[in-house]
Amino acid sequence: MTELKEQRVLFNAQLDLVPEEPGVYLMRDASGSVLYVGKANSLRQRLRNYFTPNPSVDRRIAAMISKIASYDTILCANELEALVLEATLIKEYKPPYNILMRDDKEYPYIRVTLQEAFPRVMKAFRVGEDAAQGARYYGPWLAGDVNRALKVLETVFPLRTCSRDLPRDIGKGRPCLNYHIGRCYAPCAGYISQEDYGLIVDEVLAFLDGRTDELIRRFYQEMTEAAEVLDFEKAARQKARWQALGRLREEQRVVDQKGGDRDVLAVFRNGNEAAIAKMEIRGGRVTGVVHVFAQDMGGGDGEYLDSFIRDQYRSAALIPREILVSAPLEDQELLSRWLRGLREGAVTLHRPLRGQKKALTDMAVYNAQKALERRSLSRGSDPRAIEATLDYLGRLAGIGGAPVRIEAYDISHLGGGDRSGSMVVFRHGRALRSAYRHFTIKGFEGIDDYQSLTEVLSRRLARLGDEKFGSRPDLILVDGGKGHVFAARRITDDLGIPTAGMVKDDRHRTRGLVLPTGKIVELASAAIPEKFLSGESEEDRAARLGLLHLLTAIQDEAHRFAGRLNEQRRHQRAKRYKLETIPGVGPARRKALLLRFGTTKKISEASLAELADVPGISGQVAESIFKHFHGGGEPS
């Protein structure tokens, strides 16, 4: 504490020398390593905020402040210049207290070498320095999406793929095989002028800009015109191009009937990591979805979106006219100005609160959530890491070794008195979906999680010898705290099966492991005091985070599987009760119809006579039912 006071006194004296101008600051530790890079409109005011007795900062920055030994400042002409410099320095130093985008693999781009006289199209794994010379980059793309796009480009647009230096090497060699199979017009041999070649490049750019409908219409018109003048070779060529683009178009999901080009950015966090989804919409259709990840370091969702925007939008070709975001951005106006400068055109950053655009951000949030769940589930790809994690779990749960088969249980409730339990199974740390089971609670009325859990476990463990349920579990995990663990142990202790719990924080993110004794082992960094985190060894940290990832994957999977049953029941109930929207049909007649026909689909297929034959259904009501399912047409 005395050292912190001395540090504040020293820094406060130095702060008088810091100008009240825009700029960037770099916080350093005792070794000189950069801890954090930030920007400010007034450097003196921002830095003074860090060194007050009670700084108004989140947990992450508070932990960083205690490690600051010195700082540097760089003056900028304005806050926009500071924004750009901050992003450059973060990429250069990768400071541990800044939010850094990362992933297990880099997402590829499509690169168009517009700086060349005869441009080429190829895959690239990062935006290169040639972007400043005119090369255009599109993406990032999912690996499968970029390969499909390149295949279409190769089929539809006959551009060169060779590395010859043109126009210097024109006429110095014979055309390659691509010319003879119609996939290149051989600019290397001078068979096409630079102007005509440029027209094809313009079509490629239209395709990559998302103007596919425009190209489809043009190719169809050119095909028709060629056929009318009996130029069947050109007609066949244009037909192949038209069909190839049409097939690609059919694969793309329509999300906006009015069309429009925009990106939708959303973030989802689980306390350990944050996933950012970028959903590209061109011409009203989803043309690609990319996910990038970062460590969840606290703070607001907008900080992660801010970092993503500055990391991903590096050239004009990557920036659409509109970007929708799922959370408010602290520097929204500044980011908008920066994007407009890059694009040299209008750019709108917007967080929708209602309507169709809000539905798009919700869709992107759902994509980010599922990407994070898949990432957690795939953490077992390194056999050594997952074995170490399972050993650690086994020691904590009192097993004495790594559990091979883990069964996890979750209890869920649905309106109307439906109660159910879900069982998910992980074998060697990986989900074994073929072994999942649903249980409908039947033994009592009312809502009681402990009694529901007891019933589900009793029914499952009564079938330990049943091959349909698989082998005996090495560990049972329940979704809940101390009370849930003790309720489960009333069943599992007699069978000698170790039982533990998975507890969440107040934001419904996996927080820790509840031991059989009821003690909670905190695993999430946010739940552990800073003094313990700072003294944690690399091995201990790896074991803790590995177990947190595994429990997050198990708990999310149990919740997802339970929710799937709820969704199925909700959908079935909605279809059944929709019958009551038909004039003359109430609960009694709905039940009579379902008793006779079994399903709503069979009711919709019934004839007027069959409907009128149901007890309690008059001729007039039968006619109303028939018209409801047949668009109001006259019954035959």
SELO-996534 format. One record per residue (C-alpha): residue in three letters; x, y, z. Coordinates in steps of 0.05 Angstrom, whole numbers, padded with zeros to 5 digits, always signed. Layout:
BEGIN
ALAXYZ;...
***
This chain:
BEGIN
MET+00000+00000+00000;THR+00058+00048+00017;GLU+00089+00033-00051;LEU+00024+00051-00086;LYS+00020+00117-00049;GLU+00092+00133-00067;GLN+00078+00114-00139;ARG+00018+00161-00142;VAL+00058+00219-00112;LEU+00114+00208-00163;PHE+00067+00202-00223;ASN+00025+00262-00201;ALA+00088+00305-00200;GLN+00105+00281-00271;LEU+00034+00292-00296;ASP+00042+00367-00291;LEU+00091+00361-00349;VAL+00042+00322-00393;PRO+00005+00368-00442;GLU-00070+00371-00446;GLU-00070+00349-00519;PRO-00094+00288-00558;GLY-00047+00230-00561;VAL-00029+00158-00543;TYR+00001+00132-00478;LEU+00040+00068-00465;MET+00040+00039-00394;ARG+00103-00001-00378;ASP+00123-00048-00321;ALA+00190-00049-00284;SER+00224-00088-00341;GLY+00201-00037-00392;SER+00151-00083-00425;VAL+00088-00049-00451;LEU+00028-00068-00407;TYR-00026-00026-00441;VAL-00035+00023-00499;GLY-00090+00075-00496;LYS-00112+00140-00529;ALA-00141+00204-00501;ASN-00166+00271-00524;SER-00129+00301-00464;LEU-00068+00260-00443;ARG-00059+00295-00376;GLN-00132+00285-00355;ARG-00134+00212-00376;LEU-00068+00194-00341;ARG-00088+00231-00278;ASN-00151+00187-00274;TYR-00106+00126-00268;PHE-00067+00152-00208;THR-00122+00177-00163;PRO-00133+00141-00096;ASN-00196+00107-00122;PRO-00192+00104-00198;SER-00259+00092-00234;VAL-00236+00033-00276;ASP-00256-00040-00284;ARG-00221-00100-00252;ARG-00174-00110-00311;ILE-00147-00039-00311;ALA-00143-00038-00235;ALA-00097-00099-00238;MET-00055-00065-00291;ILE-00046+00000-00251;SER-00011-00036-00194;LYS+00043-00060-00243;ILE+00057+00007-00276;ALA+00129+00030-00266;SER+00131+00084-00321;TYR+00093+00110-00380;ASP+00107+00144-00447;THR+00064+00192-00486;ILE+00060+00208-00560;LEU+00025+00272-00582;CYS-00022+00270-00641;ALA-00055+00325-00683;ASN-00125+00302-00663;GLU-00163+00244-00631;LEU-00174+00210-00698;GLU-00099+00207-00710;ALA-00092+00180-00639;LEU-00143+00125-00654;VAL-00102+00102-00715;LEU-00036+00104-00677;GLU-00065+00066-00618;ALA-00088+00010-00664;THR-00018+00007-00696;LEU+00018+00003-00629;ILE-00029-00050-00602;LYS-00013-00094-00663;GLU+00061-00081-00653;TYR+00067-00093-00578;LYS+00007-00139-00564;PRO+00001-00112-00492;PRO-00029-00163-00442;TYR-00082-00114-00416;ASN-00109-00093-00484;ILE-00164-00134-00517;LEU-00130-00174-00572;MET-00167-00211-00628;ARG-00143-00281-00639;ASP-00163-00349-00667;ASP-00135-00418-00675;LYS-00126-00404-00749;GLU-00126-00343-00793;TYR-00185-00332-00838;PRO-00167-00323-00911;TYR-00181-00264-00957;ILE-00191-00260-01032;ARG-00138-00214-01062;VAL-00146-00178-01128;THR-00079-00149-01153;LEU-00107-00085-01182;GLN-00037-00055-01180;GLU-00019-00100-01239;ALA-00035-00085-01312;PHE-00069-00153-01318;PRO-00096-00167-01247;ARG-00101-00237-01216;VAL-00147-00265-01163;MET-00119-00309-01108;LYS-00125-00330-01035;ALA-00087-00291-00982;PHE-00082-00301-00907;ARG-00072-00229-00888;VAL-00079-00159-00916;GLY-00011-00146-00947;GLU+00029-00083-00958;ASP+00007-00082-01031;ALA-00061-00056-01008;ALA-00029+00013-01006;GLN-00009+00004-01079;GLY-00079-00013-01102;ALA-00089-00087-01087;ARG-00159-00100-01061;TYR-00175-00151-01007;TYR-00243-00182-00993;GLY-00259-00220-00929;PRO-00241-00250-00883;TRP-00278-00312-00906;LEU-00290-00381-00876;ALA-00243-00431-00909;GLY-00301-00468-00943;ASP-00333-00403-00967;VAL-00269-00376-00997;ASN-00256-00441-01035;ARG-00327-00441-01063;ALA-00320-00368-01084;LEU-00253-00380-01118;LYS-00282-00439-01155;VAL-00339-00396-01181;LEU-00290-00342-01201;GLU-00247-00392-01238;THR-00308-00420-01275;VAL-00342-00354-01291;PHE-00286-00303-01300;PRO-00228-00326-01345;LEU-00172-00288-01311;ARG-00099-00309-01312;THR-00070-00347-01253;CYS+00003-00348-01275;SER+00058-00306-01243;ARG+00086-00277-01308;ASP+00105-00204-01308;LEU+00056-00172-01356;PRO+00059-00133-01402;ARG+00136-00144-01401;ASP+00130-00218-01417;ILE+00075-00214-01470;GLY+00092-00259-01529;LYS+00152-00292-01495;GLY+00118-00359-01487;ARG+00060-00402-01509;PRO-00008-00399-01473;CYS-00017-00450-01417;LEU-00071-00504-01412;ASN-00121-00455-01381;TYR-00126-00419-01448;HIS-00141-00484-01485;ILE-00197-00504-01436;GLY-00229-00435-01438;ARG-00207-00411-01369;CYS-00160-00355-01391;TYR-00159-00308-01450;ALA-00082-00312-01453;PRO-00061-00240-01442;CYS+00009-00269-01439;ALA+00004-00282-01514;GLY-00030-00216-01530;TYR-00096-00249-01546;ILE-00136-00198-01505;SER-00124-00124-01496;GLN-00114-00092-01428;GLU-00180-00054-01437;ASP-00221-00117-01451;TYR-00186-00154-01395;GLY-00204-00096-01349;LEU-00278-00106-01365;ILE-00273-00177-01337;VAL-00238-00151-01276;ASP-00296-00103-01266;GLU-00343-00162-01266;VAL-00301-00197-01214;LEU-00303-00136-01169;ALA-00379-00132-01178;PHE-00384-00205-01156;LEU-00340-00194-01095;ASP-00377-00130-01078;GLY-00440-00172-01073;ARG-00473-00146-01138;THR-00487-00218-01160;ASP-00559-00204-01181;GLU-00534-00151-01229;LEU-00486-00201-01261;ILE-00539-00256-01265;ARG-00586-00209-01303;ARG-00530-00187-01349;PHE-00506-00258-01365;TYR-00578-00280-01379;GLN-00590-00221-01426;GLU-00525-00234-01463;MET-00542-00308-01469;THR-00610-00292-01498;GLU-00582-00240-01547;ALA-00528-00288-01571;ALA-00579-00344-01583;GLU-00623-00296-01623;VAL-00566-00282-01672;LEU-00548-00356-01674;ASP-00481-00345-01638;PHE-00489-00411-01600;GLU-00417-00414-01575;LYS-00424-00348-01538;ALA-00494-00366-01515;ALA-00468-00431-01485;ARG-00411-00394-01451;GLN-00458-00342-01421;LYS-00507-00397-01400;ALA-00452-00432-01361;ARG-00434-00367-01326;TRP-00507-00352-01311;GLN-00519-00421-01282;ALA-00456-00420-01239;LEU-00474-00354-01206;GLY-00546-00376-01199;ARG-00526-00439-01160;LEU-00483-00398-01113;ARG-00540-00349-01103;GLU-00588-00405-01084;GLU-00540-00426-01028;GLN-00542-00358-00995;ARG-00595-00345-00942;VAL-00641-00286-00953;VAL-00647-00242-00891;ASP-00671-00177-00921;GLN-00723-00179-00977;LYS-00708-00106-00993;GLY-00636-00121-01009;GLY-00581-00078-00981;ASP-00507-00085-00963;ARG-00483-00085-00891;ASP-00441-00121-00840;VAL-00470-00143-00774;LEU-00423-00148-00714;ALA-00441-00182-00649;VAL-00405-00206-00587;PHE-00420-00263-00539;ARG-00379-00277-00476;ASN-00376-00335-00427;GLY-00328-00305-00375;ASN-00268-00339-00405;GLU-00269-00318-00477;ALA-00308-00271-00522;ALA-00330-00290-00592;ILE-00343-00236-00644;ALA-00385-00254-00704;LYS-00382-00215-00768;MET-00442-00230-00813;GLU-00434-00202-00884;ILE-00499-00186-00920;ARG-00496-00167-00993;GLY-00558-00156-01035;GLY-00600-00178-00976;ARG-00566-00246-00971;VAL-00516-00273-00921;THR-00452-00283-00961;GLY-00408-00303-00903;VAL-00400-00307-00828;VAL-00332-00303-00794;HIS-00316-00312-00720;VAL-00257-00283-00682;PHE-00241-00294-00609;ALA-00209-00256-00552;GLN-00197-00269-00479;ASP-00255-00244-00436;MET-00220-00190-00395;GLY-00281-00157-00366;GLY-00307-00089-00387;GLY-00365-00076-00434;ASP-00384-00112-00498;GLY-00371-00049-00537;GLU-00296-00053-00522;TYR-00291-00119-00558;LEU-00330-00094-00618;ASP-00286-00031-00620;SER-00223-00074-00620;PHE-00252-00119-00674;ILE-00271-00060-00719;ARG-00201-00031-00716;ASP-00169-00099-00726;GLN-00211-00123-00785;TYR-00229-00061-00827;ARG-00162-00043-00857;SER-00179-00024-00929;ALA-00236+00008-00967;ALA-00259-00058-01000;LEU-00273-00088-00931;ILE-00319-00032-00908;PRO-00393-00032-00927;ARG-00439+00029-00925;GLU-00472+00006-00860;ILE-00446-00033-00800;LEU-00495-00057-00747;VAL-00469-00072-00677;SER-00500-00110-00619;ALA-00474-00064-00564;PRO-00461+00011-00556;LEU-00391+00035-00576;GLU-00355+00085-00533;ASP-00319+00116-00593;GLN-00375+00108-00643;GLU-00369+00177-00675;LEU-00293+00172-00678;LEU-00295+00103-00709;SER-00347+00127-00760;ARG-00300+00184-00781;TRP-00242+00135-00787;LEU-00282+00086-00829;ARG-00308+00142-00874;GLY-00237+00164-00886;LEU-00214+00094-00904;ARG-00273+00081-00950;GLU-00274+00152-00978;GLY-00350+00149-00974;ALA-00408+00147-00927;VAL-00407+00095-00870;THR-00460+00088-00816;LEU-00446+00053-00750;HIS-00512+00037-00717;ARG-00538-00003-00658;PRO-00611-00021-00675;LEU-00660-00029-00617;ARG-00721-00055-00655;GLY-00745-00080-00722;GLN-00712-00122-00775;LYS-00642-00095-00763;LYS-00648-00114-00689;ALA-00667-00184-00712;LEU-00602-00185-00753;THR-00559-00167-00693;ASP-00596-00220-00652;MET-00579-00271-00707;ALA-00506-00250-00704;VAL-00506-00256-00627;TYR-00533-00327-00635;ASN-00478-00343-00685;ALA-00425-00317-00636;GLN-00455-00357-00580;LYS-00455-00422-00620;ALA-00383-00408-00644;LEU-00360-00401-00572;GLU-00396-00466-00553;ARG-00364-00503-00611;ARG-00296-00475-00592;SER-00304-00498-00520;LEU-00325-00567-00543;SER-00265-00572-00589;ARG-00215-00555-00535;GLY-00203-00629-00527;SER-00166-00633-00594;ASP-00099-00636-00558;PRO-00099-00705-00524;ARG-00045-00685-00473;ALA-00081-00621-00453;ILE-00148-00656-00444;GLU-00116-00713-00405;ALA-00083-00663-00358;THR-00150-00627-00349;LEU-00186-00693-00334;ASP-00132-00712-00284;TYR-00142-00646-00248;LEU-00218-00656-00248;GLY-00209-00726-00221;ARG-00165-00702-00164;LEU-00214-00648-00144;ALA-00274-00695-00147;GLY-00238-00748-00106;ILE-00235-00800-00162;GLY-00160-00811-00160;GLY-00153-00812-00235;ALA-00180-00782-00299;PRO-00255-00795-00309;VAL-00268-00829-00376;ARG-00344-00823-00378;ILE-00376-00760-00349;GLU-00451-00753-00346;ALA-00480-00683-00335;TYR-00553-00668-00315;ASP-00595-00606-00322;ILE-00668-00595-00300;SER-00712-00548-00340;HIS-00783-00523-00336;LEU-00832-00502-00390;GLY-00898-00466-00381;GLY-00959-00509-00374;GLY-00928-00554-00321;ASP-00878-00589-00365;ARG-00815-00610-00329;SER-00757-00648-00358;GLY-00685-00669-00346;SER-00628-00676-00395;MET-00568-00722-00392;VAL-00507-00706-00436;VAL-00446-00751-00439;PHE-00373-00733-00448;ARG-00323-00789-00462;HIS-00248-00773-00457;GLY-00268-00700-00454;ARG-00309-00701-00518;ALA-00384-00698-00528;LEU-00416-00766-00542;ARG-00482-00742-00571;SER-00508-00812-00587;ALA-00512-00825-00512;TYR-00553-00762-00495;ARG-00622-00774-00462;HIS-00683-00734-00444;PHE-00727-00750-00383;THR-00798-00725-00372;ILE-00812-00714-00298;LYS-00872-00757-00279;GLY-00868-00774-00205;PHE-00897-00711-00174;GLU-00933-00646-00188;GLY-00904-00576-00181;ILE-00835-00546-00189;ASP-00779-00575-00146;ASP-00709-00579-00176;TYR-00682-00625-00122;GLN-00739-00674-00127;SER-00735-00672-00203;LEU-00661-00686-00201;THR-00671-00743-00153;GLU-00724-00774-00199;VAL-00681-00768-00262;LEU-00619-00797-00229;SER-00659-00854-00198;ARG-00688-00873-00266;ARG-00621-00868-00300;LEU-00580-00905-00247;ALA-00632-00961-00243;ARG-00609-00979-00313;LEU-00534-00983-00301;GLY-00533-01051-00335;ASP-00574-01028-00395;GLU-00529-01024-00456;LYS-00575-00972-00487;PHE-00552-00923-00434;GLY-00478-00941-00441;SER-00427-00957-00388;ARG-00425-00936-00316;PRO-00406-00863-00307;ASP-00339-00846-00273;LEU-00366-00778-00251;ILE-00434-00745-00248;LEU-00439-00670-00255;VAL-00503-00632-00238;ASP-00520-00562-00261;GLY-00526-00526-00195;GLY-00495-00510-00128;LYS-00487-00543-00060;GLY-00561-00562-00053;HIS-00563-00597-00121;VAL-00499-00636-00105;PHE-00526-00660-00038;ALA-00593-00679-00070;ALA-00556-00720-00123;ARG-00511-00753-00072;ARG-00571-00784-00037;ILE-00576-00828-00099;THR-00504-00833-00123;ASP-00468-00846-00057;ASP-00500-00914-00049;LEU-00472-00934-00117;GLY-00403-00905-00104;ILE-00407-00855-00162;PRO-00370-00789-00148;THR-00415-00728-00157;ALA-00398-00654-00165;GLY-00434-00591-00188;MET-00424-00536-00239;VAL-00441-00467-00213;LYS-00452-00403-00253;ASP-00442-00330-00237;ASP-00496-00277-00237;ARG-00488-00270-00313;HIS-00502-00344-00324;ARG-00430-00360-00341;THR-00394-00421-00314;ARG-00356-00400-00252;GLY-00330-00460-00215;LEU-00335-00532-00191;VAL-00377-00552-00130;LEU-00340-00609-00095;PRO-00377-00668-00063;THR-00367-00633+00004;GLY-00403-00571-00021;LYS-00340-00528-00025;ILE-00334-00486-00088;VAL-00269-00486-00127;GLU-00268-00419-00163;LEU-00242-00425-00234;ALA-00262-00360-00269;SER-00210-00305-00262;ALA-00264-00254-00246;ALA-00282-00294-00183;ILE-00211-00300-00157;PRO-00177-00244-00116;GLU-00121-00209-00154;LYS-00069-00228-00101;PHE-00081-00302-00115;LEU-00080-00292-00190;SER-00014-00255-00188;GLY+00018-00312-00150;GLU-00009-00367-00195;SER+00042-00409-00232;GLU+00036-00422-00307;GLU+00020-00496-00293;ASP-00035-00479-00243;ARG-00065-00427-00290;ALA-00065-00476-00348;ALA-00099-00529-00305;ARG-00151-00480-00279;LEU-00169-00451-00347;GLY-00169-00519-00379;LEU-00220-00544-00329;LEU-00261-00481-00336;HIS-00264-00491-00411;LEU-00285-00563-00402;LEU-00339-00548-00351;THR-00365-00490-00394;ALA-00371-00537-00453;ILE-00407-00590-00411;GLN-00454-00541-00378;ASP-00470-00505-00443;GLU-00483-00572-00478;ALA-00529-00596-00422;HIS-00568-00530-00425;ARG-00571-00533-00501;PHE-00597-00604-00501;ALA-00650-00589-00448;GLY-00671-00527-00488;ARG-00680-00568-00551;LEU-00734-00610-00518;ASN-00768-00548-00491;GLU-00767-00518-00561;GLN-00797-00581-00592;ARG-00853-00581-00540;ARG-00865-00507-00549;HIS-00870-00516-00624;GLN-00918-00575-00617;ARG-00961-00538-00568;ALA-00963-00477-00612;LYS-00987-00519-00671;ARG-01039-00554-00629;TYR-01067-00491-00598;LYS-01067-00455-00665;LEU-01129-00496-00680;GLU-01166-00452-00630;THR-01156-00391-00675;ILE-01206-00422-00724;PRO-01276-00393-00714;GLY-01319-00442-00676;VAL-01261-00485-00649;GLY-01248-00483-00575;PRO-01211-00529-00527;ALA-01263-00584-00530;ARG-01267-00586-00606;ARG-01190-00581-00611;LYS-01184-00643-00568;ALA-01238-00679-00608;LEU-01202-00664-00673;LEU-01134-00687-00647;LEU-01166-00750-00617;ARG-01194-00768-00686;PHE-01136-00747-00731;GLY-01075-00748-00685;THR-01037-00688-00715;THR-01051-00619-00742;LYS-01022-00641-00809;LYS-01073-00697-00816;ILE-01129-00649-00797;SER-01106-00602-00853;GLU-01109-00660-00903;ALA-01179-00683-00882;SER-01238-00675-00928;LEU-01300-00634-00909;ALA-01339-00698-00898;GLU-01286-00727-00853;LEU-01284-00664-00811;ALA-01360-00662-00804;ASP-01358-00734-00780;VAL-01320-00716-00717;PRO-01365-00715-00655;GLY-01382-00644-00635;ILE-01361-00613-00702;SER-01421-00583-00738;GLY-01424-00574-00813;GLN-01411-00499-00806;VAL-01350-00510-00762;ALA-01324-00564-00808;GLU-01328-00515-00866;SER-01290-00462-00825;ILE-01235-00513-00811;PHE-01231-00534-00883;LYS-01226-00462-00908;HIS-01173-00446-00856;PHE-01126-00498-00885;HIS-01144-00488-00958;GLY-01137-00414-00965;GLY-01211-00398-00959;GLY-01228-00435-01024;GLU-01294-00470-01034;PRO-01294-00542-01008;SER-01302-00594-01062;
***
